[in-house]
Amino acid sequence: MLYFIPGYLSVKQVTMTSSTQKPEEVRSKRRKELEADDTEGLQLSSTDTADPVLSDGLQSLYKPESLEQLLNEMNKEIKSLLAKYAHILSERAAMDASYVHELDGILKEARTLENHLKQKKESLKQRFAMIANTLQS
């Protein structure tokens, strides 16, 4: 029994060597073989007609030196982005520290004002008490 292997035997050779088969079987096998050839042809033609720039780009990705170069460039970009990110974070941390310092100053000033106002209030209470005592006597 012979099997059809694309590229090894032609369709004529397969049908001639298997002449003991019935004509219907030969026709159905022939149809199957042609369908298989058509699907293989479509697969090959779709890869053959691909964009040459795309295929060159894909081929260049598989070259070890270009892949290494691409990885090095990506590594540089990532390091650059991380450095920018770290710089931005340090700037924000410095701003946050300055805000904290400024808020501490404002709170300190508010406490001194509060203490001053409490002292004024007490002095006014004492003064009014003295005035009320002098008016009663």
DSSP file with accessible surface (Angstrom, degrees, kcal/mol):
  #  RESIDUE AA STRUCTURE BP1 BP2  ACC     N-H-->O    O-->H-N    N-H-->O    O-->H-N    TCO  KAPPA ALPHA  PHI   PSI    X-CA   Y-CA   Z-CA
    1    1 A M              0   0  174      0, 0.0     2,-0.4     0, 0.0    17,-0.0   0.000 360.0 360.0 360.0 130.7    0.0    0.0    0.0
    2    2 A L        -     0   0   90     12,-0.1     2,-0.4    15,-0.0    16,-0.0  -0.825 360.0-152.8-107.2 143.7    1.4    3.4   -1.0
    3    3 A Y        -     0   0  166     -2,-0.4     2,-0.6     2,-0.0     6,-0.0  -0.887  22.6-115.5-112.8 148.4    0.7    6.7    0.7
    4    4 A F        -     0   0   47     -2,-0.4     7,-0.0     4,-0.0     6,-0.0  -0.706  32.0-178.0 -85.2 118.9    0.8   10.1   -0.9
    5    5 A I    >>  -     0   0   88     -2,-0.6     3,-2.2     5,-0.1     4,-1.4  -0.977  32.5-117.3-116.4 116.4    3.5   12.2    0.6
    6    6 A P  T 34 S+     0   0   53      0, 0.0     4,-0.1     0, 0.0    -2,-0.0  -0.283  98.1  17.2 -57.3 133.9    3.6   15.7   -1.0
    7    7 A G  T 34 S+     0   0   84      2,-0.3     3,-0.1     1,-0.1    -3,-0.0   0.191 117.8  68.2  92.7 -18.4    6.9   16.3   -2.7
    8    8 A Y  T <4 S+     0   0  179     -3,-2.2     2,-0.4     1,-0.3    -1,-0.1   0.832 104.9  20.8-100.3 -45.6    7.9   12.7   -2.9
    9    9 A L  S  < S-     0   0   58     -4,-1.4    -2,-0.3    -6,-0.0    -1,-0.3  -0.972  74.2-128.1-125.6 144.4    5.5   11.1   -5.4
   10   10 A S     >  -     0   0   60     -2,-0.4     4,-1.8    -3,-0.1     5,-0.2  -0.440  29.7-110.2 -82.9 164.6    3.4   12.7   -8.0
   11   11 A V  H  > S+     0   0   25      1,-0.2     4,-2.3     2,-0.2     5,-0.2   0.888 118.3  55.7 -62.8 -36.6   -0.4   12.1   -8.2
   12   12 A K  H  > S+     0   0  159      1,-0.2     4,-2.4     2,-0.2     5,-0.2   0.917 106.0  50.4 -63.7 -41.9    0.1   10.1  -11.4
   13   13 A Q  H  > S+     0   0   90      2,-0.2     4,-2.1     1,-0.2    -1,-0.2   0.903 110.3  50.0 -64.3 -38.9    2.6    7.8   -9.8
   14   14 A V  H  X S+     0   0   11     -4,-1.8     4,-1.3     1,-0.2    -2,-0.2   0.938 113.7  44.5 -66.6 -44.0    0.2    7.1   -6.9
   15   15 A T  H  < S+     0   0   43     -4,-2.3    -1,-0.2     1,-0.2    -2,-0.2   0.865 113.8  50.5 -71.2 -32.3   -2.7    6.3   -9.2
   16   16 A M  H >< S+     0   0  136     -4,-2.4     3,-0.8    -5,-0.2    -1,-0.2   0.900 110.7  48.0 -73.9 -36.0   -0.6    4.2  -11.5
   17   17 A T  H 3< S+     0   0   81     -4,-2.1     3,-0.2     1,-0.3    -1,-0.2   0.771 112.1  50.4 -76.4 -21.4    0.8    2.1   -8.7
   18   18 A S  T ><  +     0   0   18     -4,-1.3     3,-1.3    -5,-0.2    -1,-0.3  -0.309  65.9 134.6-109.9  49.5   -2.5    1.5   -7.1
   19   19 A S  T <   +     0   0   96     -3,-0.8    -1,-0.2     1,-0.3    -2,-0.1   0.607  60.6  73.5 -73.4 -10.6   -4.4    0.3  -10.2
   20   20 A T  T 3  S+     0   0  138     -3,-0.2    -1,-0.3     2,-0.1     2,-0.1   0.626  80.4  94.2 -78.6  -9.5   -6.0   -2.5   -8.3
   21   21 A Q  S <  S-     0   0   44     -3,-1.3    -3,-0.0    -6,-0.2     5,-0.0  -0.400  88.4 -96.2 -80.1 161.1   -8.3   -0.1   -6.5
   22   22 A K     >  -     0   0  139      1,-0.1     4,-2.1    -2,-0.1     3,-0.2  -0.388  31.1-117.5 -72.9 151.6  -11.7    0.7   -7.7
   23   23 A P  H  > S+     0   0   87      0, 0.0     4,-2.4     0, 0.0     5,-0.2   0.857 114.1  54.6 -60.7 -34.4  -12.2    3.8   -9.9
   24   24 A E  H  > S+     0   0  149      2,-0.2     4,-2.6     1,-0.2     5,-0.2   0.915 108.3  48.7 -66.5 -39.8  -14.4    5.5   -7.3
   25   25 A E  H  > S+     0   0   87     -3,-0.2     4,-2.7     1,-0.2     5,-0.2   0.907 110.6  51.1 -65.5 -39.2  -11.8    5.1   -4.6
   26   26 A V  H  X S+     0   0   35     -4,-2.1     4,-2.6     1,-0.2    -2,-0.2   0.928 111.5  47.4 -63.6 -43.2   -9.2    6.5   -6.9
   27   27 A R  H  X S+     0   0  146     -4,-2.4     4,-2.6     2,-0.2    -2,-0.2   0.914 113.1  47.4 -64.8 -43.5  -11.4    9.6   -7.6
   28   28 A S  H  X S+     0   0   42     -4,-2.6     4,-2.3     2,-0.2    -1,-0.2   0.906 114.1  47.3 -67.3 -38.1  -12.2   10.2   -4.0
   29   29 A K  H  X S+     0   0   74     -4,-2.7     4,-2.8    -5,-0.2    -2,-0.2   0.911 110.7  52.8 -65.3 -40.1   -8.5    9.8   -3.0
   30   30 A R  H  X S+     0   0   98     -4,-2.6     4,-2.7    -5,-0.2    -2,-0.2   0.924 109.2  49.1 -61.1 -43.6   -7.6   12.1   -5.9
   31   31 A R  H  X S+     0   0  149     -4,-2.6     4,-2.7     1,-0.2    -1,-0.2   0.928 112.0  48.4 -61.2 -45.1  -10.1   14.7   -4.6
   32   32 A K  H  X S+     0   0  142     -4,-2.3     4,-2.6     2,-0.2    -2,-0.2   0.912 112.2  49.1 -61.9 -41.7   -8.7   14.5   -1.1
   33   33 A E  H  X S+     0   0   22     -4,-2.8     4,-2.7     2,-0.2    -2,-0.2   0.917 111.7  48.5 -65.2 -41.1   -5.1   14.8   -2.4
   34   34 A L  H  X S+     0   0   68     -4,-2.7     4,-2.6     2,-0.2    -2,-0.2   0.900 111.7  49.6 -66.0 -39.6   -6.1   17.8   -4.4
   35   35 A E  H  X S+     0   0  121     -4,-2.7     4,-2.6     2,-0.2    -2,-0.2   0.920 111.5  49.1 -63.7 -41.2   -7.8   19.4   -1.4
   36   36 A A  H  X S+     0   0   38     -4,-2.6     4,-2.4     1,-0.2    -2,-0.2   0.923 112.0  48.6 -64.0 -41.6   -4.8   18.7    0.7
   37   37 A D  H  X S+     0   0   49     -4,-2.7     4,-2.8     1,-0.2    -2,-0.2   0.898 111.0  51.4 -63.8 -40.6   -2.5   20.3   -2.0
   38   38 A D  H  X S+     0   0  105     -4,-2.6     4,-2.5     2,-0.2    -2,-0.2   0.923 111.0  46.5 -63.2 -45.1   -4.8   23.3   -2.2
   39   39 A T  H  X S+     0   0   73     -4,-2.6     4,-2.2     2,-0.2    -2,-0.2   0.913 114.6  47.4 -66.8 -37.9   -4.8   23.9    1.6
   40   40 A E  H  X S+     0   0   73     -4,-2.4     4,-2.7    -5,-0.2     5,-0.2   0.912 111.5  51.6 -67.1 -39.0   -1.0   23.5    1.6
   41   41 A G  H  X S+     0   0   36     -4,-2.8     4,-2.9     1,-0.2    -2,-0.2   0.900 109.6  49.7 -63.0 -40.7   -0.7   25.8   -1.3
   42   42 A L  H  X S+     0   0  118     -4,-2.5     4,-2.2     2,-0.2    -1,-0.2   0.916 111.5  48.5 -64.5 -42.2   -2.8   28.4    0.5
   43   43 A Q  H  X S+     0   0  129     -4,-2.2     4,-1.6     2,-0.2    -2,-0.2   0.933 115.2  44.3 -64.6 -43.5   -0.7   28.1    3.6
   44   44 A L  H  X S+     0   0  104     -4,-2.7     4,-2.7     1,-0.2    -2,-0.2   0.921 113.4  50.2 -67.0 -42.6    2.5   28.5    1.6
   45   45 A S  H  X S+     0   0   51     -4,-2.9     4,-2.3     1,-0.2    -1,-0.2   0.865 107.4  54.5 -67.4 -32.1    1.2   31.3   -0.5
   46   46 A S  H  < S+     0   0   70     -4,-2.2    -1,-0.2    -5,-0.2    -2,-0.2   0.894 114.4  40.2 -69.7 -33.7    0.0   33.2    2.6
   47   47 A T  H >< S+     0   0   91     -4,-1.6     3,-0.7    -5,-0.2    -2,-0.2   0.848 115.9  51.3 -80.4 -32.6    3.5   33.0    4.1
   48   48 A D  H 3< S+     0   0  126     -4,-2.7    -2,-0.2     1,-0.2    -3,-0.2   0.860 111.2  47.0 -70.7 -35.0    5.2   33.7    0.7
   49   49 A T  T 3< S+     0   0  113     -4,-2.3    -1,-0.2    -5,-0.2    -2,-0.2   0.305  85.4 125.7 -91.2  11.1    3.1   36.8    0.0
   50   50 A A  S <  S-     0   0   43     -3,-0.7    -3,-0.1     1,-0.2    -4,-0.0  -0.237  80.4 -77.1 -65.7 159.0    3.6   38.2    3.4
   51   51 A D     >  -     0   0   93      1,-0.2     4,-2.6     2,-0.1     5,-0.2  -0.370  38.1-144.2 -57.9 122.4    5.0   41.7    3.7
   52   52 A P  H  > S+     0   0   81      0, 0.0     4,-2.5     0, 0.0     5,-0.2   0.863 100.2  54.1 -63.0 -32.7    8.7   41.5    3.0
   53   53 A V  H  > S+     0   0  106      2,-0.2     4,-2.5     1,-0.2     5,-0.2   0.927 110.0  47.5 -65.6 -41.2    9.4   44.3    5.5
   54   54 A L  H  > S+     0   0  101      2,-0.2     4,-2.7     1,-0.2     5,-0.2   0.934 112.8  47.4 -64.8 -45.1    7.5   42.3    8.2
   55   55 A S  H  X S+     0   0   40     -4,-2.6     4,-2.7     1,-0.2    -1,-0.2   0.896 112.0  50.6 -66.5 -36.3    9.3   39.1    7.4
   56   56 A D  H  X S+     0   0   93     -4,-2.5     4,-2.6    -5,-0.2    -1,-0.2   0.913 110.5  50.5 -63.8 -40.0   12.7   40.9    7.4
   57   57 A G  H  X S+     0   0   31     -4,-2.5     4,-1.3     2,-0.2    -2,-0.2   0.915 112.0  46.7 -63.7 -40.7   11.7   42.4   10.8
   58   58 A L  H  X S+     0   0   83     -4,-2.7     4,-0.9     1,-0.2    -2,-0.2   0.909 112.8  49.3 -67.8 -40.4   10.8   39.0   12.1
   59   59 A Q  H >X S+     0   0  119     -4,-2.7     3,-0.7     1,-0.2     4,-0.6   0.898 108.3  53.7 -65.5 -37.4   14.0   37.5   10.8
   60   60 A S  H >< S+     0   0   46     -4,-2.6     3,-0.6     1,-0.3    -1,-0.2   0.800 102.2  59.1 -69.3 -25.4   16.0   40.2   12.3
   61   61 A L  H 3< S+     0   0   78     -4,-1.3    -1,-0.3     1,-0.2    -2,-0.2   0.801 102.9  53.2 -69.9 -26.0   14.4   39.5   15.7
   62   62 A Y  H << S+     0   0  188     -4,-0.9    -1,-0.2    -3,-0.7    -2,-0.2   0.570  83.8 100.4 -87.9  -6.9   15.8   36.0   15.5
   63   63 A K  S <X S-     0   0  108     -4,-0.6     4,-2.4    -3,-0.6     5,-0.2  -0.641  73.2-138.5 -76.7 130.8   19.3   37.0   14.9
   64   64 A P  H  > S+     0   0   96      0, 0.0     4,-2.5     0, 0.0     5,-0.2   0.898  99.0  49.2 -60.2 -40.3   21.2   36.8   18.2
   65   65 A E  H  > S+     0   0  129      1,-0.2     4,-2.3     2,-0.2     5,-0.1   0.913 113.6  45.1 -70.1 -38.7   23.2   40.0   17.7
   66   66 A S  H  > S+     0   0   29      2,-0.2     4,-2.7     1,-0.2    -1,-0.2   0.878 113.4  50.7 -72.6 -33.6   20.1   42.1   16.8
   67   67 A L  H  X S+     0   0   75     -4,-2.4     4,-2.6     2,-0.2    -2,-0.2   0.927 111.5  48.4 -66.2 -42.1   18.1   40.5   19.7
   68   68 A E  H  X S+     0   0  109     -4,-2.5     4,-2.4    -5,-0.2    -2,-0.2   0.918 112.3  48.9 -62.7 -42.2   20.9   41.4   22.1
   69   69 A Q  H  X S+     0   0  115     -4,-2.3     4,-2.5     2,-0.2    -2,-0.2   0.924 111.0  50.1 -64.5 -42.5   21.1   44.9   20.7
   70   70 A L  H  X S+     0   0   64     -4,-2.7     4,-2.6     1,-0.2    -2,-0.2   0.929 110.9  49.0 -62.1 -43.1   17.3   45.3   21.1
   71   71 A L  H  X S+     0   0   88     -4,-2.6     4,-2.5     1,-0.2    -1,-0.2   0.900 110.5  51.0 -64.6 -39.2   17.5   44.0   24.7
   72   72 A N  H  X S+     0   0   79     -4,-2.4     4,-2.4     2,-0.2    -1,-0.2   0.916 111.0  48.2 -64.2 -42.3   20.3   46.4   25.5
   73   73 A E  H  X S+     0   0   90     -4,-2.5     4,-2.4     2,-0.2    -2,-0.2   0.919 112.5  48.3 -63.8 -42.8   18.3   49.4   24.0
   74   74 A M  H  X S+     0   0   89     -4,-2.6     4,-2.7     2,-0.2    -2,-0.2   0.904 110.0  52.7 -64.1 -39.1   15.2   48.3   26.0
   75   75 A N  H  X S+     0   0   75     -4,-2.5     4,-2.6     1,-0.2    -2,-0.2   0.918 109.5  48.9 -61.9 -43.0   17.4   48.0   29.1
   76   76 A K  H  X S+     0   0  154     -4,-2.4     4,-2.5     2,-0.2    -1,-0.2   0.914 111.8  49.0 -62.1 -44.3   18.7   51.6   28.6
   77   77 A E  H  X S+     0   0  125     -4,-2.4     4,-2.7     2,-0.2    -2,-0.2   0.922 111.5  48.7 -62.3 -43.4   15.2   52.9   28.1
   78   78 A I  H  X S+     0   0   88     -4,-2.7     4,-2.7     1,-0.2     5,-0.2   0.933 111.9  49.0 -63.8 -43.3   13.9   51.2   31.2
   79   79 A K  H  X S+     0   0  132     -4,-2.6     4,-2.4     1,-0.2    -1,-0.2   0.907 111.6  50.1 -62.6 -40.3   16.8   52.5   33.3
   80   80 A S  H  X S+     0   0   57     -4,-2.5     4,-2.4     2,-0.2    -2,-0.2   0.933 111.8  47.1 -63.2 -44.9   16.2   56.0   31.9
   81   81 A L  H  X S+     0   0  105     -4,-2.7     4,-2.5     1,-0.2    -2,-0.2   0.905 112.2  50.0 -64.6 -40.8   12.5   55.8   32.8
   82   82 A L  H  X S+     0   0  108     -4,-2.7     4,-2.7     2,-0.2    -1,-0.2   0.889 109.7  51.4 -65.3 -37.7   13.3   54.5   36.3
   83   83 A A  H  X S+     0   0   61     -4,-2.4     4,-2.5     2,-0.2    -2,-0.2   0.926 111.3  47.5 -64.6 -43.1   15.8   57.3   36.8
   84   84 A K  H  X S+     0   0  128     -4,-2.4     4,-2.6     2,-0.2    -2,-0.2   0.921 112.6  49.5 -62.1 -42.6   13.2   59.9   35.8
   85   85 A Y  H  X S+     0   0  139     -4,-2.5     4,-2.6     2,-0.2    -2,-0.2   0.922 111.0  48.9 -62.9 -43.5   10.7   58.3   38.1
   86   86 A A  H  X S+     0   0   56     -4,-2.7     4,-2.5     2,-0.2    -1,-0.2   0.904 111.0  50.9 -64.5 -39.0   13.1   58.3   41.0
   87   87 A H  H  X S+     0   0  110     -4,-2.5     4,-2.4     2,-0.2    -2,-0.2   0.932 110.9  47.8 -64.3 -44.0   13.9   62.0   40.3
   88   88 A I  H  X S+     0   0   74     -4,-2.6     4,-2.5     1,-0.2    -2,-0.2   0.918 111.8  50.6 -62.9 -43.2   10.2   62.9   40.3
   89   89 A L  H  X S+     0   0   82     -4,-2.6     4,-2.5     1,-0.2    -1,-0.2   0.909 110.2  49.2 -62.4 -40.6    9.6   60.9   43.5
   90   90 A S  H  X S+     0   0   64     -4,-2.5     4,-2.3     2,-0.2    -1,-0.2   0.902 110.5  50.9 -67.2 -38.4   12.6   62.6   45.2
   91   91 A E  H  X S+     0   0   97     -4,-2.4     4,-2.4     2,-0.2    -2,-0.2   0.930 112.4  46.5 -61.7 -43.9   11.2   66.0   44.2
   92   92 A R  H  X S+     0   0  163     -4,-2.5     4,-2.8     2,-0.2    -2,-0.2   0.884 110.4  52.6 -66.7 -37.8    7.8   65.2   45.5
   93   93 A A  H  X S+     0   0   56     -4,-2.5     4,-2.4     2,-0.2    -1,-0.2   0.906 110.1  49.0 -63.8 -39.5    9.3   63.9   48.8
   94   94 A A  H  X S+     0   0   61     -4,-2.3     4,-2.4     2,-0.2    -2,-0.2   0.914 111.9  48.7 -65.1 -41.3   11.2   67.2   49.1
   95   95 A M  H  X S+     0   0   91     -4,-2.4     4,-2.6     2,-0.2    -2,-0.2   0.923 111.0  50.3 -63.7 -43.3    8.0   69.1   48.5
   96   96 A D  H  X S+     0   0   95     -4,-2.8     4,-2.5     1,-0.2    -2,-0.2   0.911 110.1  50.4 -61.3 -40.3    6.1   67.0   51.0
   97   97 A A  H  X S+     0   0   61     -4,-2.4     4,-2.6     1,-0.2    -1,-0.2   0.913 110.6  48.9 -64.5 -40.4    8.9   67.6   53.6
   98   98 A S  H  X S+     0   0   59     -4,-2.4     4,-2.7     2,-0.2    -2,-0.2   0.894 110.8  50.8 -67.0 -37.1    8.6   71.4   52.9
   99   99 A Y  H  X S+     0   0  120     -4,-2.6     4,-2.9     2,-0.2    -2,-0.2   0.917 110.5  49.3 -63.4 -42.2    4.8   71.2   53.3
  100  100 A V  H  X S+     0   0   83     -4,-2.5     4,-2.5     2,-0.2    -2,-0.2   0.932 112.1  48.1 -62.8 -43.8    5.3   69.4   56.6
  101  101 A H  H  X S+     0   0  144     -4,-2.6     4,-2.1     2,-0.2    -2,-0.2   0.923 112.9  48.2 -62.4 -44.4    7.8   72.0   57.8
  102  102 A E  H  X S+     0   0  116     -4,-2.7     4,-2.4     1,-0.2    -2,-0.2   0.919 111.4  49.8 -63.6 -42.3    5.4   74.8   56.7
  103  103 A L  H  X S+     0   0  105     -4,-2.9     4,-2.8     1,-0.2    -1,-0.2   0.888 108.1  53.7 -64.6 -38.2    2.5   73.2   58.5
  104  104 A D  H  X S+     0   0   94     -4,-2.5     4,-2.5     2,-0.2    -1,-0.2   0.920 109.2  49.1 -60.2 -43.0    4.5   72.8   61.6
  105  105 A G  H  X S+     0   0   39     -4,-2.1     4,-2.4     2,-0.2    -2,-0.2   0.914 111.4  49.0 -61.6 -42.9    5.3   76.5   61.5
  106  106 A I  H  X S+     0   0   89     -4,-2.4     4,-2.6     2,-0.2    -2,-0.2   0.922 111.8  48.6 -64.8 -42.2    1.7   77.4   61.0
  107  107 A L  H  X S+     0   0   85     -4,-2.8     4,-2.4     2,-0.2    -2,-0.2   0.914 110.7  50.9 -64.1 -40.6    0.6   75.1   63.9
  108  108 A K  H  X S+     0   0  150     -4,-2.5     4,-2.3     2,-0.2    -1,-0.2   0.927 112.0  47.0 -62.0 -45.8    3.2   76.6   66.2
  109  109 A E  H  X S+     0   0  124     -4,-2.4     4,-2.5     1,-0.2    -2,-0.2   0.905 110.7  52.2 -63.1 -40.9    2.1   80.1   65.3
  110  110 A A  H  X S+     0   0   50     -4,-2.6     4,-2.6     1,-0.2    -2,-0.2   0.904 109.3  50.1 -63.6 -38.8   -1.6   79.1   65.9
  111  111 A R  H  X S+     0   0  151     -4,-2.4     4,-2.7     2,-0.2    -1,-0.2   0.913 110.5  48.8 -67.1 -41.4   -0.7   77.7   69.4
  112  112 A T  H  X S+     0   0   82     -4,-2.3     4,-2.5     1,-0.2    -2,-0.2   0.914 112.6  48.4 -65.8 -39.1    1.1   80.9   70.4
  113  113 A L  H  X S+     0   0   94     -4,-2.5     4,-2.8     2,-0.2    -2,-0.2   0.912 110.9  51.1 -63.4 -42.4   -1.8   83.0   69.2
  114  114 A E  H  X S+     0   0  101     -4,-2.6     4,-2.4     2,-0.2    -2,-0.2   0.939 111.5  46.9 -60.3 -46.4   -4.2   80.7   71.1
  115  115 A N  H  X S+     0   0   87     -4,-2.7     4,-2.3     1,-0.2    -2,-0.2   0.915 112.3  50.8 -62.5 -41.2   -2.2   81.1   74.3
  116  116 A H  H  X S+     0   0   95     -4,-2.5     4,-2.4     1,-0.2    -2,-0.2   0.924 110.7  48.4 -61.6 -44.3   -2.0   84.9   73.8
  117  117 A L  H  X S+     0   0  113     -4,-2.8     4,-2.5     1,-0.2    -1,-0.2   0.883 109.6  52.5 -66.6 -37.2   -5.8   85.1   73.3
  118  118 A K  H  X S+     0   0  118     -4,-2.4     4,-2.4     2,-0.2    -1,-0.2   0.923 110.2  48.4 -62.8 -41.4   -6.4   83.0   76.4
  119  119 A Q  H  X S+     0   0  132     -4,-2.3     4,-2.7     2,-0.2    -2,-0.2   0.915 111.6  49.8 -64.3 -41.8   -4.1   85.3   78.5
  120  120 A K  H  X S+     0   0  112     -4,-2.4     4,-2.6     1,-0.2    -1,-0.2   0.909 109.9  51.6 -61.3 -42.4   -6.0   88.4   77.0
  121  121 A K  H  X S+     0   0  126     -4,-2.5     4,-2.4     2,-0.2    -2,-0.2   0.927 111.1  46.9 -61.4 -46.2   -9.3   86.8   77.9
  122  122 A E  H  X S+     0   0   96     -4,-2.4     4,-2.4     2,-0.2    -2,-0.2   0.916 112.1  50.1 -63.0 -41.7   -8.2   86.2   81.5
  123  123 A S  H  X S+     0   0   56     -4,-2.7     4,-2.3     1,-0.2    -2,-0.2   0.909 111.2  49.1 -65.9 -37.2   -6.8   89.7   81.8
  124  124 A L  H  X S+     0   0   80     -4,-2.6     4,-2.9     2,-0.2     5,-0.2   0.902 109.4  52.4 -67.7 -39.3  -10.1   91.1   80.5
  125  125 A K  H  X S+     0   0  116     -4,-2.4     4,-2.4     2,-0.2    -2,-0.2   0.935 111.3  47.2 -59.7 -44.9  -12.1   89.0   83.0
  126  126 A Q  H  X S+     0   0  127     -4,-2.4     4,-2.3     1,-0.2    -2,-0.2   0.910 112.6  49.4 -64.3 -40.6  -10.0   90.3   85.8
  127  127 A R  H  X S+     0   0  166     -4,-2.3     4,-2.5     2,-0.2    -2,-0.2   0.928 111.7  47.5 -64.5 -45.1  -10.4   93.9   84.7
  128  128 A F  H  X S+     0   0  136     -4,-2.9     4,-2.9     1,-0.2    -1,-0.2   0.880 110.4  53.6 -64.2 -36.5  -14.2   93.5   84.3
  129  129 A A  H  X S+     0   0   49     -4,-2.4     4,-2.4    -5,-0.2    -2,-0.2   0.914 109.8  47.5 -63.3 -40.6  -14.3   92.0   87.8
  130  130 A M  H  X S+     0   0  128     -4,-2.3     4,-2.4     2,-0.2    -2,-0.2   0.923 112.6  48.6 -66.1 -41.5  -12.4   94.9   89.2
  131  131 A I  H  X S+     0   0   82     -4,-2.5     4,-2.1     1,-0.2    -2,-0.2   0.926 111.9  49.5 -64.1 -42.2  -14.7   97.4   87.4
  132  132 A A  H  X S+     0   0   44     -4,-2.9     4,-1.8     1,-0.2    -2,-0.2   0.905 110.7  50.6 -65.0 -38.7  -17.8   95.5   88.7
  133  133 A N  H  X S+     0   0   97     -4,-2.4     4,-1.4     1,-0.2    -1,-0.2   0.912 110.6  48.4 -66.0 -41.2  -16.4   95.5   92.2
  134  134 A T  H  < S+     0   0   96     -4,-2.4    -1,-0.2     1,-0.2    -2,-0.2   0.862 110.7  51.2 -68.5 -33.1  -15.7   99.3   92.1
  135  135 A L  H  < S+     0   0  143     -4,-2.1    -1,-0.2     1,-0.2    -2,-0.2   0.845 109.3  50.9 -71.7 -32.1  -19.2  100.0   90.8
  136  136 A Q  H  <        0   0  164     -4,-1.8    -1,-0.2    -5,-0.2    -2,-0.2   0.790 360.0 360.0 -76.0 -26.8  -20.8   97.9   93.6
  137  137 A S     <        0   0  129     -4,-1.4    -3,-0.1    -5,-0.2    -4,-0.0   0.131 360.0 360.0 -87.4 360.0  -18.9   99.7   96.4
